[in-house]
Amino acid sequence: MSGSLGDMGNLLAQAQKMQRAMAEAKEALEAEQVQGVTGGGAVSVTLTGSGQLLSVSISPEAYGGGRDGLEELVLLAMQDGLAKSNKLREKRMGEVTGGLNLPGLM
């Protein structure tokens, strides 16, 4: 029986260690930034690694396509930035979990 209690304590310690590592990874993602760019740099967006939008930059050339063209460029830049943010988040969380897919952690 005492072996089982020792194993349980070890599992609990490992779970607490992983929980701390996950919290640290989430904090690091908040500090990391990615950029989504489209139109040869006509529109760029900056997001945190957790997907929070920080800024949007639109060059004068981007206005040449009219409202519809500009909206499309902003949309594409956001999609690019979110894809990069998601990829970074998956990488950082994978480093913590050893590649295990643990739903609900992020």
Secondary structure, 3 states (H helix, E strand, C coil): CHHHHHHHHHHHHHHHHHHHHHHHHHHHHHHCEEEEEEHHHCEEEEEECCCCEEEEEECHHHHHHHHHHHHHHHHHHHHHHHHHHHHHHHHHHHHHHCCCCCCCCC
